C-alpha cells in the first residue's frame, strides 16, 4: 500500500489511508518475448556480416607464416567504402576466374604491394622489390622455412610493371607457394591487367587474427611502406 501525504481533516486529525490498492504490474511472458529477441539478434548478425565485419578462415599456406592454415581472421568490410586499399594491407578479395584452381574457391587473401599508378619492380641488386624506386624490407613477414631457416626471396621471377589506376598488385607472404600477381604476370605472358586485381573486387581489410587465441594478433601496415613515395 502506498501512503499518501497527510492533510488536516475537519476534526484536526490526519486523513485516512487510501482505500485504493495499487494494481500489480503485469509481467510479460519470457516465452512470448523470446522469438522477438531471437529475430532481432539474427537480423543484427545478418546486417553486421553483410556490411560491417565477417569471419574468414585460411584454407591454404599462401600467407604463411603471417597466417597459418585454419587460422581465423576478422575482415572489416566497411573501411574501403571510405578509402582505397593501402600498400601493405592484408585484404580479402574476389579473385578473377583465371586465378582460381577451383571455381567455388573465389575469395583470396593477400597483401597489397602496390596500388594504381605505382611502378613495382623485381628486383634491385640486393634482391628486394621496389615500389616507385623505394626498396621494400619484407623480412618481417616473408615466409621462413622451419626446417632450413631460409626465408623466401621476395620473388623468384623478375617483373617491371606500372599498376593501372583502379587496380592492385597483390602477393602472398609465402611467395614460393602463392598464386598472386607475380605468378599471374608470368603465366599471362606479361599481361599487367591479368596480373592485377580491381579495387572493386576487394571485400575488405583483415585487421585481426583471433583464432587460435594463442596467436592473437592485430595487423598493422609494416613500417617499410611508410617510405614509399607517391608515383611521379
N, C-alpha and C positions, 0 to 999 in steps of 0.2 A: 504494500500500500504506500502510495506517495502522499506525504503530509503536505497540506497547503499552508501558506502563511497565515498566522493568527490575526484576526481582526476583532475589535471590541464589539460585543453584542449589546442588545438593549439592556441586559442585566449586568453588563460590565465584564462578563466572562468571555473567554476565548470562543471562537466559532467552533462548531462541531467538526469532526473529521469528515472528509468527503466520503459519501456513501458509494461513490463510483470506484470501481477497481479497474486498474489498467489491464487491458487485454494482453495476454502473452503474444509475443511476435511469432508469426508462423515461420518455421524453418523450411527452406527449400530442400527438396529431396536430392541427395547426392547422386542417386542413380539417374534422376532426370537431367541433372546438370552435366553428368559425365560425358554423354555423346557430344554436347556442345563444346566442352573443353577439348575433347579429342579432335573434333573438327577444326577448331581454331589452331591447335598445335600442328595439325597436319598442313593446314593452309600456310602457316608461318614457315614451316620447314620447306614446303614447295617453293615459296617465294624466295627464301634465302638461298636454296640450292640452285634455283634457276638464274637468279640475277646477282647474287652477292658472293657467297663462298661455297665451294664444293670440295669434297674429299676425293683425292685420286690415289691409287696405289701404283707402284712402279713395277712394270711387268718384265723389264729387261735390264741388262747391265750397261746400257749405253751412257748412263750418268754416274757410274761408279768413279771414285768412292764417295762422291758427294751424296749420292742416293744409291742405296742397295736394292736388290730385287725384293719386292713385297713391302718396302717402306711405304708409309702413308704420309701424304702431304696435304696441306690446305692451300687452295688456289683462290686468290682474290679475283673475281670475275667482273668487278665494278671499276677497278682502278683505271683500266685502259679506255673507259668511256670518257675520261677527263684528260688523259695524257697518253702519248705513244709509248710503246715499249722502249726501254733504255738499254744501252750496251751493258753487258754483264748480268742482266736479269735472267732468272730461270723462268721460262714460260711454258705453258701448255697450249698447243695449237692443233687445229685440224690439218692433218698432213695432206699434201697433194696425192692423188691416187697412185701416181707412179713411184711414190716414196714407200708405199705400203707393201709388205710381203704377204699380208693377209688383208683382204678387203675390209673386214669388220674392224680391224685394229687401226682406227683412223685418228686417234689422238696421241700425239707425241709430246715429249718433254725434253727441251734442250736449253742451252744457254745462248743468249743473244751476243754475238761477237761484233757485228757491225750493223748499222741502220742505213736508211736511204741517204744516198749521197756520199757515203764513206768509201774510201779506197782501201781495200783489205788485201794484204799480200802475204804469201808464204814463200820464202821466209827470208829473214835478214841473215847476215853472216854468222850470227850466233844461234840460228835455227828458230827464231821467235817470229810469231805472226805480228805484223804491223798493221795498225789502223791509222790512216791519214799520216803515215810516216812515224808514228809513235809505237815502239815495240811493246808488246804485252808481256808482263811477267805472270805466267799462268801456273807457276809451281805450287800455288796454294790450293789448287783444286784439280789439276790433271791427275789421272789415274796412276797409281803406283802398284806394280805387281807385287803381291805379298810374298811370293816365293823368291823372287830375284832382287826385289828392292828397286827395280828400274822403273823410272817414270816414263809414261807415254810421251813421245815428241808431240809438239803442237800440231803437226801434220806430217803424214808420210808422203804427201803429194804437193807439188807446187801449184800455186794459183795467183792470179793478179786480176782483181775484179773491182769494178766500181758498182756498188749496190744501187739498183734503181730506186727512185723515190717510191715510197709506199711499200717497200719490201725489206726483208731482214735476212742477214746471213747468220745462220744458227749452227751450233756444233755441240756434240755431246762431250762431257768431261772425260769419258773413256774413248779417246779418239780412235784407237785401233779396233773398236767394236761398236761404232756408231754410224747409223745411216743418217747422214746430215748433209749440210750444204757442200762441204768438201767432197763427199762421196758422190753426190748427185752431179756436181760440176764435172768430175772425171767421167762418170758414166754417160752423161749427156753431151760429151764432146765439147765441153767448154761453154755450154749454154748458161748464161747468168740468170735468165728468167727461170729456167728449170732447176737451178741450184738454190734459189731463194724462195722465201715464203711471203705471202701477202700479210700486211699488218692486219687486214680484215679477218684473217684466218686465226688470229690469236684469241684464245678463250680466256686466258687470264695469267696472272703472275703467281708463281709458287712463292709463298712467303714464310712457311714454317714446316719443318719435319716434326710431326707429332707422334709418330709410332714407328718403331718401338720407342717407348718413352725414355729409355736409357740413352737413346741417340738424339733426343730432342734438340732442335737447332733452328734458330731464326736465320733466314737467308738475307745476307746483305750483299750489295754490289761490291766486288773486290776493288780494292783501292787503285789497282793498276789502271782501271778505266777512268779514274779521275784525271789522268794526264793526257787522255786522248783529245786532240784539238778537233774543232768542228771542221768539216770538209771545206776546202778552199773553193 
